[in-house]
Amino acid sequence: MSDVLEVLNPATEETVATRYDRPAVRYEATVLVAAINESLWPALSQQALDLVAA
């Protein structure tokens, strides 16, 4: 019976999935940007200090 319902209304699972997938993707992207920022911070701060000292 559930197979019949999925065929008739396949969007039911998609609406539940997209409701939680979008914030999950946004969170993952935020964490990735923060990790890149943390890894680049020493090099960027050293370049800034070199520019100020020059």
C-alpha positions in Angstrom: 0.0 0.0 0.0 2.8 2.4 0.8 4.3 1.9 -2.7 1.0 3.0 -4.2 1.0 6.2 -2.1 4.6 7.0 -3.1 3.7 6.6 -6.8 0.7 8.8 -6.3 2.5 11.5 -4.2 6.2 11.2 -4.6 6.7 14.8 -3.3 5.9 13.9 0.3 9.4 12.6 1.0 11.0 15.4 -1.1 9.4 18.2 1.0 10.6 16.6 4.2 14.1 16.1 2.8 14.5 19.6 1.3 13.2 21.2 4.5 16.2 19.8 6.4 18.7 19.5 3.6 18.9 23.2 2.9 20.0 24.2 6.4 22.3 21.2 6.5 24.0 22.3 3.3 24.2 25.9 4.6 25.8 24.7 7.9 28.3 22.5 6.1 29.3 25.4 3.9 29.7 27.7 6.9 31.9 25.2 8.6 34.0 24.8 5.5 34.4 28.5 5.1 35.4 28.8 8.8 37.9 26.0 8.4 39.5 27.6 5.3 39.6 31.0 7.2 41.3 29.3 10.1 43.9 27.6 7.9 44.6 30.8 5.9 44.7 33.2 8.9 48.4 32.8 9.8 49.5 33.5 6.3 47.2 36.4 5.7 48.0 38.0 9.1 51.8 37.7 8.3 51.3 39.4 4.9 49.4 42.2 6.6 52.2 42.6 9.2 54.7 42.7 6.3 52.7 45.4 4.5 52.5 47.5 7.6 56.2 47.2 8.4 57.2 48.1 4.8 
